[in-house]
């Protein structure tokens, strides 16, 4: 899977918290999954993360994850008192703003979608005009044939 890294990751309340915080949070973003009940969830195993990130211990990763589960008065999002994660099980966490950020489409994606929608609209409009012209021409032929008494 993949995740979108927004510039607010580097300018928000995690600013200045160190590379391990950014690494763990990047892992969270890349691995979170949509969930009908919780919005977005992620499985976090400290030993696995420490192995993947490198140059850190499972204890250090655990401390970072624990900090994400605590209220953050500096957070720009007041949901859950600014917490980033809510623990659901041994390795399972709800990502508080996960569904919100997954829903945000970057500007280029929106532009592309708008362009494609406009092209579909114009193509459909063009087809309708063509059909109307063809029907009009067909109606003229029928009218002429009726006037002239020509059987078809």
Secondary structure as the mmCIF struct_conf table of DSSP 4:
data_model
#
loop_
_struct_conf.conf_type_id
_struct_conf.id
_struct_conf.beg_label_comp_id
_struct_conf.beg_label_asym_id
_struct_conf.beg_label_seq_id
_struct_conf.end_label_comp_id
_struct_conf.end_label_asym_id
_struct_conf.end_label_seq_id
HELX_LH_PP_P HELX_LH_PP_P1 UNK A 4 UNK A 6
TURN_TY1_P TURN_TY1_P1 UNK A 7 UNK A 7
HELX_RH_AL_P HELX_RH_AL_P1 UNK A 8 UNK A 11
BEND BEND1 UNK A 12 UNK A 12
TURN_TY1_P TURN_TY1_P2 UNK A 13 UNK A 16
BEND BEND2 UNK A 17 UNK A 17
HELX_RH_AL_P HELX_RH_AL_P2 UNK A 19 UNK A 31
STRN STRN1 UNK A 33 UNK A 35
TURN_TY1_P TURN_TY1_P3 UNK A 36 UNK A 38
STRN STRN2 UNK A 39 UNK A 43
HELX_RH_AL_P HELX_RH_AL_P3 UNK A 46 UNK A 53
BEND BEND3 UNK A 55 UNK A 56
HELX_RH_AL_P HELX_RH_AL_P4 UNK A 58 UNK A 68
TURN_TY1_P TURN_TY1_P4 UNK A 69 UNK A 69
BEND BEND4 UNK A 70 UNK A 70
TURN_TY1_P TURN_TY1_P5 UNK A 73 UNK A 74
BEND BEND5 UNK A 76 UNK A 76
HELX_RH_3T_P HELX_RH_3T_P1 UNK A 79 UNK A 82
BEND BEND6 UNK A 84 UNK A 84
STRN STRN3 UNK A 85 UNK A 87
BEND BEND7 UNK A 89 UNK A 91
STRN STRN4 UNK A 92 UNK A 95
TURN_TY1_P TURN_TY1_P6 UNK A 96 UNK A 97
HELX_RH_AL_P HELX_RH_AL_P5 UNK A 98 UNK A 103
HELX_LH_PP_P HELX_LH_PP_P2 UNK A 104 UNK A 106
HELX_RH_AL_P HELX_RH_AL_P6 UNK A 107 UNK A 148
TURN_TY1_P TURN_TY1_P7 UNK A 149 UNK A 149
#
